[in-house]
Amino acid sequence: MRTLLLNLWDDFSNWVTHVWSPATYAIVVTIFGLIALTCILGFLKGPKFNKDVKPFKWGSVVICVVCLLVIGVISLARYM
């Protein structure tokens, strides 16, 4: 099982490093970064006009954390 996971990581790392061009890597990281930034700003801003709604939307925080984790995994695969 462990060798399967290590082999999968090696395949993913080689795919990100050798198959993706630097422009593709930059576009993917930028898109996930913008999604994370939009989600965290939406979370911090809260509802503007309707004060009866819950002030925080926790789903946007989860999406932000997932996007930042994806950026971290892609960056780790690219540069390690």
VMD Tcl script that builds the backbone (N, CA, C; Angstrom):
set m [mol new atoms 240]
animate dup $m
set s [atomselect $m all]
$s set {name element resname resid chain x y z} {
  {N N MET 1 A 0.829 -1.191 0.000}
  {CA C MET 1 A 0.000 0.000 0.000}
  {C C MET 1 A 0.868 1.247 0.000}
  {N N ARG 2 A 1.918 1.191 0.806}
  {CA C ARG 2 A 2.792 2.361 0.903}
  {C C ARG 2 A 3.519 2.610 -0.414}
  {N N THR 3 A 3.951 1.552 -1.065}
  {CA C THR 3 A 4.632 1.727 -2.344}
  {C C THR 3 A 3.681 2.248 -3.401}
  {N N LEU 4 A 2.416 1.848 -3.317}
  {CA C LEU 4 A 1.425 2.357 -4.255}
  {C C LEU 4 A 1.245 3.861 -4.072}
  {N N LEU 5 A 1.169 4.308 -2.819}
  {CA C LEU 5 A 1.021 5.742 -2.565}
  {C C LEU 5 A 2.260 6.524 -2.989}
  {N N LEU 6 A 3.440 5.965 -2.721}
  {CA C LEU 6 A 4.660 6.643 -3.134}
  {C C LEU 6 A 4.778 6.692 -4.651}
  {N N ASN 7 A 4.376 5.627 -5.315}
  {CA C ASN 7 A 4.392 5.604 -6.766}
  {C C ASN 7 A 3.402 6.612 -7.333}
  {N N LEU 8 A 2.247 6.721 -6.710}
  {CA C LEU 8 A 1.244 7.697 -7.136}
  {C C LEU 8 A 1.764 9.118 -6.964}
  {N N TRP 9 A 2.449 9.385 -5.850}
  {CA C TRP 9 A 3.021 10.705 -5.613}
  {C C TRP 9 A 4.111 11.005 -6.634}
  {N N ASP 10 A 4.949 10.022 -6.937}
  {CA C ASP 10 A 5.999 10.223 -7.940}
  {C C ASP 10 A 5.408 10.523 -9.311}
  {N N ASP 11 A 4.356 9.806 -9.678}
  {CA C ASP 11 A 3.698 10.061 -10.960}
  {C C ASP 11 A 3.098 11.464 -10.997}
  {N N PHE 12 A 2.439 11.861 -9.919}
  {CA C PHE 12 A 1.841 13.205 -9.859}
  {C C PHE 12 A 2.920 14.280 -9.899}
  {N N SER 13 A 3.989 14.071 -9.158}
  {CA C SER 13 A 5.077 15.055 -9.135}
  {C C SER 13 A 5.731 15.188 -10.507}
  {N N ASN 14 A 5.958 14.078 -11.180}
  {CA C ASN 14 A 6.527 14.141 -12.530}
  {C C ASN 14 A 5.581 14.805 -13.507}
  {N N TRP 15 A 4.279 14.563 -13.349}
  {CA C TRP 15 A 3.293 15.184 -14.227}
  {C C TRP 15 A 3.292 16.697 -14.046}
  {N N VAL 16 A 3.303 17.157 -12.801}
  {CA C VAL 16 A 3.289 18.603 -12.538}
  {C C VAL 16 A 4.612 19.235 -12.963}
  {N N THR 17 A 5.717 18.557 -12.754}
  {CA C THR 17 A 7.024 19.133 -13.040}
  {C C THR 17 A 7.360 19.123 -14.526}
  {N N HIS 18 A 7.118 18.014 -15.199}
  {CA C HIS 18 A 7.598 17.868 -16.568}
  {C C HIS 18 A 6.537 18.130 -17.632}
  {N N VAL 19 A 5.302 17.801 -17.362}
  {CA C VAL 19 A 4.258 17.958 -18.377}
  {C C VAL 19 A 3.697 19.368 -18.375}
  {N N TRP 20 A 3.482 19.938 -17.192}
  {CA C TRP 20 A 2.950 21.299 -17.116}
  {C C TRP 20 A 4.040 22.291 -17.479}
  {N N SER 21 A 3.678 23.265 -18.296}
  {CA C SER 21 A 4.609 24.359 -18.580}
  {C C SER 21 A 4.554 25.346 -17.414}
  {N N PRO 22 A 5.530 26.234 -17.335}
  {CA C PRO 22 A 5.469 27.244 -16.265}
  {C C PRO 22 A 4.216 28.120 -16.335}
  {N N ALA 23 A 3.728 28.371 -17.548}
  {CA C ALA 23 A 2.502 29.166 -17.684}
  {C C ALA 23 A 1.291 28.409 -17.143}
  {N N THR 24 A 1.221 27.118 -17.409}
  {CA C THR 24 A 0.110 26.305 -16.900}
  {C C THR 24 A 0.125 26.268 -15.381}
  {N N TYR 25 A 1.312 26.079 -14.820}
  {CA C TYR 25 A 1.445 26.066 -13.357}
  {C C TYR 25 A 0.991 27.406 -12.773}
  {N N ALA 26 A 1.422 28.502 -13.366}
  {CA C ALA 26 A 1.050 29.827 -12.869}
  {C C ALA 26 A -0.453 30.066 -12.983}
  {N N ILE 27 A -1.054 29.625 -14.063}
  {CA C ILE 27 A -2.501 29.807 -14.248}
  {C C ILE 27 A -3.283 29.004 -13.214}
  {N N VAL 28 A -2.892 27.751 -12.990}
  {CA C VAL 28 A -3.604 26.898 -12.028}
  {C C VAL 28 A -3.486 27.464 -10.613}
  {N N VAL 29 A -2.272 27.868 -10.227}
  {CA C VAL 29 A -2.078 28.422 -8.885}
  {C C VAL 29 A -2.823 29.745 -8.737}
  {N N THR 30 A -2.829 30.569 -9.779}
  {CA C THR 30 A -3.547 31.846 -9.728}
  {C C THR 30 A -5.044 31.635 -9.589}
  {N N ILE 31 A -5.590 30.681 -10.313}
  {CA C ILE 31 A -7.032 30.422 -10.230}
  {C C ILE 31 A -7.419 29.950 -8.827}
  {N N PHE 32 A -6.663 28.991 -8.288}
  {CA C PHE 32 A -6.976 28.524 -6.938}
  {C C PHE 32 A -6.743 29.636 -5.902}
  {N N GLY 33 A -5.744 30.470 -6.118}
  {CA C GLY 33 A -5.506 31.595 -5.209}
  {C C GLY 33 A -6.630 32.606 -5.236}
  {N N LEU 34 A -7.146 32.912 -6.426}
  {CA C LEU 34 A -8.264 33.850 -6.530}
  {C C LEU 34 A -9.536 33.290 -5.897}
  {N N ILE 35 A -9.769 32.004 -6.083}
  {CA C ILE 35 A -10.936 31.384 -5.446}
  {C C ILE 35 A -10.811 31.464 -3.927}
  {N N ALA 36 A -9.618 31.158 -3.405}
  {CA C ALA 36 A -9.400 31.217 -1.953}
  {C C ALA 36 A -9.553 32.647 -1.439}
  {N N LEU 37 A -8.994 33.604 -2.166}
  {CA C LEU 37 A -9.100 35.001 -1.754}
  {C C LEU 37 A -10.545 35.485 -1.762}
  {N N THR 38 A -11.290 35.120 -2.788}
  {CA C THR 38 A -12.694 35.510 -2.862}
  {C C THR 38 A -13.499 34.896 -1.715}
  {N N CYS 39 A -13.231 33.640 -1.420}
  {CA C CYS 39 A -13.963 32.969 -0.340}
  {C C CYS 39 A -13.644 33.584 1.017}
  {N N ILE 40 A -12.373 33.866 1.285}
  {CA C ILE 40 A -12.033 34.418 2.602}
  {C C ILE 40 A -12.546 35.850 2.738}
  {N N LEU 41 A -12.542 36.600 1.648}
  {CA C LEU 41 A -13.105 37.956 1.725}
  {C C LEU 41 A -14.610 37.920 1.920}
  {N N GLY 42 A -15.285 36.967 1.274}
  {CA C GLY 42 A -16.723 36.805 1.485}
  {C C GLY 42 A -17.032 36.399 2.910}
  {N N PHE 43 A -16.168 35.592 3.501}
  {CA C PHE 43 A -16.357 35.179 4.894}
  {C C PHE 43 A -16.168 36.361 5.837}
  {N N LEU 44 A -15.131 37.146 5.607}
  {CA C LEU 44 A -14.858 38.269 6.502}
  {C C LEU 44 A -15.850 39.416 6.336}
  {N N LYS 45 A -16.357 39.573 5.133}
  {CA C LYS 45 A -17.294 40.669 4.878}
  {C C LYS 45 A -18.635 40.411 5.553}
  {N N GLY 46 A -19.149 39.218 5.453}
  {CA C GLY 46 A -20.432 38.877 6.056}
  {C C GLY 46 A -21.576 39.500 5.292}
  {N N PRO 47 A -22.795 39.308 5.778}
  {CA C PRO 47 A -23.952 39.897 5.097}
  {C C PRO 47 A -23.963 41.408 5.269}
  {N N LYS 48 A -24.247 42.091 4.189}
  {CA C LYS 48 A -24.179 43.546 4.196}
  {C C LYS 48 A -25.519 44.175 4.582}
  {N N PHE 49 A -26.588 43.694 3.985}
  {CA C PHE 49 A -27.869 44.351 4.165}
  {C C PHE 49 A -28.807 43.606 5.098}
  {N N ASN 50 A -28.807 42.306 5.059}
  {CA C ASN 50 A -29.738 41.519 5.846}
  {C C ASN 50 A -29.032 41.049 7.118}
  {N N LYS 51 A -29.335 41.679 8.218}
  {CA C LYS 51 A -28.681 41.343 9.485}
  {C C LYS 51 A -29.314 40.134 10.171}
  {N N ASP 52 A -30.437 39.621 9.648}
  {CA C ASP 52 A -31.086 38.459 10.249}
  {C C ASP 52 A -30.391 37.155 9.862}
  {N N VAL 53 A -29.606 37.195 8.814}
  {CA C VAL 53 A -28.902 36.001 8.349}
  {C C VAL 53 A -27.677 35.787 9.226}
  {N N LYS 54 A -27.256 34.532 9.358}
  {CA C LYS 54 A -26.050 34.248 10.137}
  {C C LYS 54 A -24.885 35.077 9.593}
  {N N PRO 55 A -24.081 35.661 10.471}
  {CA C PRO 55 A -23.027 36.552 9.999}
  {C C PRO 55 A -21.883 35.850 9.277}
  {N N PHE 56 A -21.652 34.591 9.546}
  {CA C PHE 56 A -20.519 33.906 8.927}
  {C C PHE 56 A -21.006 32.710 8.126}
  {N N LYS 57 A -20.425 32.532 6.956}
  {CA C LYS 57 A -20.711 31.372 6.126}
  {C C LYS 57 A -19.493 30.471 6.186}
  {N N TRP 58 A -19.602 29.390 6.926}
  {CA C TRP 58 A -18.463 28.521 7.159}
  {C C TRP 58 A -18.085 27.719 5.940}
  {N N GLY 59 A -18.996 27.569 4.997}
  {CA C GLY 59 A -18.677 26.851 3.769}
  {C C GLY 59 A -17.584 27.540 2.974}
  {N N SER 60 A -17.597 28.870 2.997}
  {CA C SER 60 A -16.565 29.607 2.270}
  {C C SER 60 A -15.192 29.424 2.914}
  {N N VAL 61 A -15.160 29.254 4.226}
  {CA C VAL 61 A -13.876 29.004 4.899}
  {C C VAL 61 A -13.346 27.626 4.510}
  {N N VAL 62 A -14.227 26.642 4.431}
  {CA C VAL 62 A -13.817 25.295 4.043}
  {C C VAL 62 A -13.280 25.295 2.614}
  {N N ILE 63 A -13.965 25.993 1.706}
  {CA C ILE 63 A -13.502 26.087 0.323}
  {C C ILE 63 A -12.150 26.784 0.263}
  {N N CYS 64 A -11.969 27.827 1.052}
  {CA C CYS 64 A -10.701 28.542 1.089}
  {C C CYS 64 A -9.570 27.642 1.559}
  {N N VAL 65 A -9.803 26.882 2.614}
  {CA C VAL 65 A -8.780 25.986 3.148}
  {C C VAL 65 A -8.443 24.891 2.132}
  {N N VAL 66 A -9.455 24.353 1.467}
  {CA C VAL 66 A -9.214 23.320 0.457}
  {C C VAL 66 A -8.386 23.880 -0.703}
  {N N CYS 67 A -8.724 25.086 -1.157}
  {CA C CYS 67 A -7.956 25.706 -2.246}
  {C C CYS 67 A -6.514 25.960 -1.833}
  {N N LEU 68 A -6.300 26.411 -0.616}
  {CA C LEU 68 A -4.932 26.648 -0.149}
  {C C LEU 68 A -4.163 25.328 -0.003}
  {N N LEU 69 A -4.851 24.264 0.407}
  {CA C LEU 69 A -4.196 22.952 0.475}
  {C C LEU 69 A -3.825 22.440 -0.918}
  {N N VAL 70 A -4.703 22.664 -1.889}
  {CA C VAL 70 A -4.396 22.260 -3.264}
  {C C VAL 70 A -3.184 23.026 -3.783}
  {N N ILE 71 A -3.116 24.322 -3.504}
  {CA C ILE 71 A -1.954 25.117 -3.905}
  {C C ILE 71 A -0.693 24.573 -3.241}
  {N N GLY 72 A -0.793 24.218 -1.978}
  {CA C GLY 72 A 0.357 23.668 -1.268}
  {C C GLY 72 A 0.820 22.347 -1.845}
  {N N VAL 73 A -0.115 21.461 -2.173}
  {CA C VAL 73 A 0.243 20.158 -2.735}
  {C C VAL 73 A 0.864 20.319 -4.118}
  {N N ILE 74 A 0.283 21.189 -4.937}
  {CA C ILE 74 A 0.843 21.411 -6.278}
  {C C ILE 74 A 2.243 22.036 -6.180}
  {N N SER 75 A 2.417 22.982 -5.276}
  {CA C SER 75 A 3.729 23.600 -5.115}
  {C C SER 75 A 4.749 22.599 -4.568}
  {N N LEU 76 A 4.324 21.762 -3.643}
  {CA C LEU 76 A 5.213 20.739 -3.100}
  {C C LEU 76 A 5.612 19.746 -4.181}
  {N N ALA 77 A 4.662 19.374 -5.028}
  {CA C ALA 77 A 4.958 18.443 -6.112}
  {C C ALA 77 A 5.878 19.088 -7.150}
  {N N ARG 78 A 5.735 20.368 -7.343}
  {CA C ARG 78 A 6.545 21.045 -8.356}
  {C C ARG 78 A 7.982 21.265 -7.900}
  {N N TYR 79 A 8.171 21.646 -6.659}
  {CA C TYR 79 A 9.502 22.084 -6.224}
  {C C TYR 79 A 10.214 21.109 -5.293}
  {N N MET 80 A 9.648 19.951 -5.004}
  {CA C MET 80 A 10.340 18.987 -4.139}
  {C C MET 80 A 10.793 17.801 -4.950}
}
mol reanalyze $m
mol bondsrecalc $m
mol representation Tube
mol addrep $m
